[in-house]
Amino acid sequence: MKMVFLAPFGIRPKGTVIARMLPLAVELQKLGHVVTIIAPPYTNPEDSGKTEMLRGVRLLNVRLPQGGKAQGALPLAWRMFQAALAEKADIVHLFKPKGYGGLAAMLMISLRRFGAAMPPLFVDTDDWEGTGGMNELHAYSQAEKRLFAFQEKWLSRHALGITVASRELERLTREMGVPAESIFYLPNCVEDVPPGDGVCVRKKLGIESNAPVVLLYTRFFEFSQERLHGILAGIHVRLPEARFLVVGKGRHNEEEELLSASRSIGFASALVMAGWVEPQDIPDYLATADVAIYPLDDTLVNRAKCPAKLTELIRAGIPVVADRVGQTKEYVNDGISGFLSDPIVGETMVERVVALLQDRNRSRLMGKEGRIYMMSYFNWNYFAIRLIEVYNSKLQL
């Protein structure tokens, strides 16, 4: 079978293509299928018009049109549409029901309904994009917000099938009137990769070899910054020898807020800010940690999202203390592979982290169990096989 994946943006610097589309495409190709990813590289315009191979998967970066975002929207969507048709694929799968790829997909569905020969179209959603969702976290214009909210609902209702990355998205998609038999649960999964070298990162960052390290691997927007500051301060009071390694970059200077809070509250000496890290170096930074925290406020965005960063942490064999919100309940086997905490009670996360740092044997065992659990129940190979079954069943209708 030949497939086209329509990407929502370019390969860099965002994570959807790397964390979700590419590993799924790799596993599908191992099964004997052919996948081409078509991307609008407005996030990495230097790749406009280039074709590259990523782990054996062909990535076609559509040539960006001249003009601004508004003037270039339709031409870019048209080029994605043309590129997808030129592949003569058996299946087109749109990742994220919005934006340029969403416009191209809407054209395909509309033409197919009028009798034109168009490839069957599936839609993948890994976030709630519209009203109350990601729309509220971006500086979109009102016109863009209305468009994205409309696209999310229209595409979900008119696609041949929907893949959803979380149980909450599964519920929300049913509420839009999509029948259950058209919805396939496709969570973010993991591949088996070798562990990183935490020793080299400790040396690079000046972290003592025997210091316990609490890792925060984040984009910052998922939780209250004040609550994060309180959690780190609480751990520091109980275990002043612990170090807090922060990997990731915020959108609104959250790093500066954290640095300022660390100085005013008193844990600045324990804070190590790594900032944004190249994807190939992430395993080394994860291997530095003894425990990871994954705070999440109980919001619609967080309930619907499927945190790829959490899957990376668990796969790395790190015991994770995560807030009991949305998909974390699927990934963290509470008390066995990690701990779930109450997002309203910050003290719970503090207590769990301190307990794990004080009992290294239990911590290591939990990390090992977490990796086994993730590799057993959330591996891309298994879900790629299931996805082919879904494709075939829908194509036979």
C-alpha positions in Angstrom: 0.0 0.0 0.0 1.2 3.5 -0.8 0.4 6.3 1.6 0.8 10.1 1.8 1.1 11.8 5.2 0.2 15.5 5.1 2.2 17.3 7.8 0.9 20.4 9.6 4.3 22.1 9.4 7.9 21.4 8.7 10.3 18.9 10.3 12.0 21.6 12.4 11.8 22.8 15.1 8.4 21.4 16.2 7.9 17.9 17.3 4.8 16.4 15.7 6.6 15.2 12.5 9.6 13.7 14.5 7.7 12.3 17.4 4.5 11.0 15.7 4.5 10.9 11.9 8.1 9.7 11.2 8.3 6.7 13.6 4.8 5.6 12.4 6.0 5.9 8.8 9.2 4.0 9.5 7.2 1.1 11.0 4.7 1.1 8.1 7.6 0.8 5.7 9.1 -2.1 7.6 5.8 -3.8 7.0 6.3 -3.4 3.2 4.3 -0.2 2.6 5.6 3.1 1.1 5.0 6.4 2.9 5.8 9.9 1.7 5.5 12.8 4.1 4.4 16.1 2.4 5.1 19.2 4.6 4.6 23.0 4.3 8.0 24.1 5.7 7.0 27.5 6.9 8.7 26.7 10.3 11.9 26.0 8.4 11.7 28.0 5.2 15.3 27.2 4.3 14.0 23.7 3.2 11.4 25.1 0.8 11.2 22.9 -2.2 13.7 20.3 -0.9 13.2 16.6 -0.8 15.1 14.6 1.8 15.2 11.1 3.2 14.6 10.6 6.9 15.3 7.1 8.2 14.3 5.8 4.8 11.1 7.9 4.6 10.8 10.4 1.8 10.0 13.9 3.1 8.8 16.4 0.4 9.0 20.0 1.5 6.5 21.9 -0.6 7.9 25.1 -2.2 6.7 28.1 -0.2 4.8 30.8 -2.1 5.7 34.5 -2.1 3.8 37.0 0.0 2.6 36.9 3.6 0.7 34.3 5.5 -2.8 35.3 4.4 -1.8 35.8 0.7 0.1 32.5 0.6 -2.4 30.3 2.4 -4.4 29.1 -0.7 -1.3 28.7 -3.0 0.4 26.7 -0.3 -2.6 24.5 0.3 -3.0 24.0 -3.5 0.7 22.9 -3.8 0.1 20.4 -1.0 -3.0 19.1 -2.8 -1.1 18.8 -6.1 1.9 17.1 -4.4 -0.4 14.6 -2.7 -2.2 13.7 -6.0 1.1 13.3 -7.8 2.0 10.5 -5.5 -1.0 8.4 -6.7 -1.4 7.1 -3.2 -3.9 4.5 -1.9 -4.4 6.5 1.3 -3.9 10.2 2.3 -3.6 10.7 6.0 -3.8 14.3 7.3 -2.0 15.0 10.6 -3.8 17.8 12.5 -7.2 18.8 11.1 -6.3 22.4 10.4 -4.1 24.8 8.5 -2.7 24.4 5.0 -2.9 20.6 5.0 -6.4 20.9 6.3 -7.4 23.1 3.3 -5.8 20.6 0.9 -7.7 17.8 2.6 -11.0 19.7 2.5 -10.6 20.1 -1.3 -9.9 16.3 -1.7 -13.0 15.4 0.3 -15.2 17.9 -1.5 -14.1 16.8 -5.0 -14.5 13.1 -4.0 -18.1 13.9 -2.9 -18.7 15.4 -6.4 -17.5 12.2 -8.1 -13.9 13.1 -8.8 -11.3 10.3 -8.4 -9.6 11.2 -5.1 -7.7 9.0 -2.7 -9.5 8.1 0.5 -8.7 10.5 3.3 -8.1 9.8 7.0 -7.5 12.5 9.6 -5.2 12.3 12.7 -5.7 14.5 15.7 -3.2 14.7 18.6 -4.5 17.9 20.2 -7.9 19.6 20.6 -7.3 22.4 18.1 -10.4 24.6 18.2 -12.5 26.5 20.7 -11.1 26.0 24.2 -8.1 24.2 22.8 -4.8 25.1 21.1 -6.6 28.1 19.6 -6.3 29.8 23.0 -2.6 29.2 23.3 -1.5 30.8 20.1 -1.6 34.4 18.9 -3.9 33.5 16.0 -6.2 36.1 14.5 -9.9 35.8 15.0 -10.3 34.7 11.4 -7.7 31.9 11.9 -9.3 30.7 15.1 -12.7 30.5 13.4 -11.2 28.7 10.5 -9.3 26.2 12.6 -12.4 25.4 14.8 -14.4 24.9 11.6 -11.8 22.7 10.0 -11.5 20.5 13.0 -15.2 19.7 13.1 -15.7 19.5 9.3 -12.8 17.3 8.6 -13.5 14.9 11.5 -17.1 14.5 10.3 -16.3 14.0 6.6 -13.1 11.9 6.6 -13.2 8.2 6.0 -11.7 7.5 9.3 -10.2 9.3 12.3 -7.1 8.4 14.3 -7.0 10.0 17.8 -4.0 10.2 20.1 -5.8 10.2 23.4 -8.9 8.9 25.1 -10.2 12.5 25.6 -9.9 13.1 21.9 -11.8 9.8 21.3 -14.6 11.1 23.5 -14.6 14.6 21.9 -14.7 13.1 18.4 -17.7 10.9 19.3 -19.4 14.1 20.6 -19.0 15.7 17.2 -21.2 12.9 15.7 -18.4 10.7 14.3 -19.5 7.0 14.7 -17.3 4.9 17.0 -16.4 2.5 14.2 -14.7 5.3 12.3 -12.4 6.2 15.3 -9.1 4.5 15.9 -7.1 5.1 19.1 -3.5 5.7 18.0 -1.6 7.1 21.0 2.0 8.4 20.8 4.2 5.4 21.1 7.9 4.6 21.4 10.7 2.8 19.6 13.5 0.8 21.3 16.5 3.1 21.4 19.7 2.6 23.4 20.1 4.6 26.6 21.9 7.9 26.6 25.1 9.0 28.3 24.1 10.9 31.4 27.7 11.1 32.7 28.8 13.3 29.9 25.9 15.7 30.4 26.6 15.9 34.1 30.2 16.9 33.4 29.1 19.4 30.7 26.6 21.1 33.1 28.7 20.9 36.2 26.3 18.6 38.1 28.1 16.5 40.8 28.3 12.8 39.9 26.5 11.8 43.2 23.9 14.5 43.2 20.3 13.3 42.8 18.8 14.9 39.7 15.1 15.8 39.2 14.3 16.4 35.5 11.7 18.7 34.1 11.4 18.1 30.3 8.9 20.6 29.2 7.5 23.5 27.0 6.2 25.2 30.2 2.7 26.1 29.0 1.0 22.9 30.4 1.0 24.1 34.0 0.9 27.0 36.4 4.4 28.5 36.7 3.7 29.4 40.4 2.8 25.8 41.1 6.1 24.6 39.5 8.0 27.1 41.6 6.3 25.7 44.7 7.0 22.1 43.8 10.8 22.8 43.3 11.0 24.8 46.4 9.3 22.1 48.4 11.7 19.4 47.1 14.7 21.7 47.8 13.7 22.2 51.5 13.5 18.5 52.0 16.5 17.5 49.9 18.9 20.5 49.4 21.4 18.3 47.7 19.0 17.6 44.8 19.6 19.3 41.5 16.8 20.5 39.1 17.6 20.0 35.5 15.2 21.8 33.2 15.3 20.8 29.5 13.1 22.8 27.1 12.1 26.3 26.1 9.0 28.2 26.9 6.9 30.5 24.7 6.6 33.5 27.0 9.9 33.9 29.0 8.9 31.2 31.5 12.6 30.4 32.0 13.2 33.9 33.2 10.3 33.6 35.6 11.7 30.4 36.9 15.2 31.9 37.4 13.7 34.8 39.2 11.6 32.6 41.5 14.6 30.4 42.3 16.5 33.4 43.5 13.6 34.8 45.6 12.5 31.5 47.0 15.9 30.1 47.6 16.6 27.2 45.3 18.8 29.0 42.7 21.9 26.9 43.7 20.0 23.7 42.7 18.7 24.9 39.4 20.4 23.9 36.1 18.8 25.4 32.9 19.7 23.4 29.8 17.2 25.2 27.5 16.4 23.8 24.1 18.3 20.7 23.2 18.9 19.2 19.8 16.7 16.0 19.3 19.6 13.7 18.9 21.1 14.8 22.2 17.9 14.3 24.2 18.7 10.7 25.3 21.9 11.9 27.0 20.0 14.6 29.0 17.3 12.1 30.0 19.9 9.7 31.2 21.1 12.3 33.7 17.9 12.1 35.7 17.1 10.0 38.8 13.4 11.1 38.8 11.3 13.2 36.4 8.3 15.3 37.1 5.5 15.9 34.7 3.1 18.6 36.0 -0.2 19.2 34.1 -3.0 21.5 35.0 -6.4 20.0 34.5 -7.4 21.8 31.3 -9.1 20.7 28.1 -5.8 21.1 26.2 -4.0 18.9 28.7 -6.7 16.3 28.9 -6.8 16.0 25.1 -3.0 16.0 24.4 -0.9 12.9 24.1 2.4 14.0 25.7 5.3 12.6 23.6 7.8 13.9 26.1 6.2 11.7 28.8 6.7 8.6 26.6 10.3 9.5 26.1 10.9 9.8 29.8 9.3 6.5 30.6 11.1 4.7 27.7 14.4 6.1 29.1 13.8 4.1 32.3 13.2 7.2 34.5 10.6 6.9 37.3 8.1 9.7 36.6 5.8 11.5 39.0 3.0 12.9 36.7 -0.2 14.7 37.4 -3.3 12.5 36.9 -4.6 14.3 33.9 -5.8 12.9 30.5 -3.3 10.5 28.8 -0.9 10.3 31.8 -3.3 7.7 33.3 -2.7 5.5 30.3 1.1 5.8 30.4 1.9 5.7 34.1 1.0 2.5 36.0 0.5 4.2 39.3 2.7 2.8 42.1 4.4 0.3 39.8 6.1 2.3 36.9 5.7 5.7 38.5 3.3 7.8 40.5 0.3 9.8 39.6 -0.4 12.9 41.7 -3.3 15.4 42.2 -2.7 18.5 40.1 -4.6 20.6 42.7 -2.4 19.4 45.5 1.3 20.3 44.7 2.5 18.7 47.9 1.7 15.2 46.6 4.2 15.6 43.8 6.8 16.8 46.3 6.3 13.9 48.6 6.4 11.3 45.8 9.6 12.8 44.3 11.4 12.9 47.7 10.4 9.4 48.5 11.8 8.1 45.2 15.1 10.0 45.7 15.5 8.6 49.2 14.9 5.0 48.0 17.2 4.5 45.0 16.4 0.8 44.7 12.7 1.4 44.4 13.4 4.3 42.0 15.5 2.1 39.7 12.9 -0.7 39.8 10.1 1.7 38.9 12.1 3.1 36.0 12.7 -0.4 34.7 9.1 -1.4 35.1 8.0 1.8 33.3 10.2 1.1 30.3 8.9 -2.5 30.1 5.3 -1.3 30.3 5.8 1.3 27.6 7.6 -1.0 25.2 5.0 -3.7 25.8 1.8 -1.7 25.3 2.8 1.5 23.5 5.2 0.5 20.7 4.9 1.8 17.2 5.1 -1.6 15.5 2.0 -2.9 17.1 -0.1 0.2 16.3 1.3 0.3 12.7 0.0 -3.2 12.2 -3.4 -2.2 13.7 -3.5 0.9 11.5 -3.1 -1.2 8.3 -6.0 -3.3 9.5 -8.1 -0.1 9.9 -7.1 1.2 6.5 -8.1 -2.1 4.9 -11.4 -2.4 6.7 -12.5 1.1 5.7 -11.3 0.6 2.1 -13.5 -2.5 1.8 -16.7 -0.6 2.7 
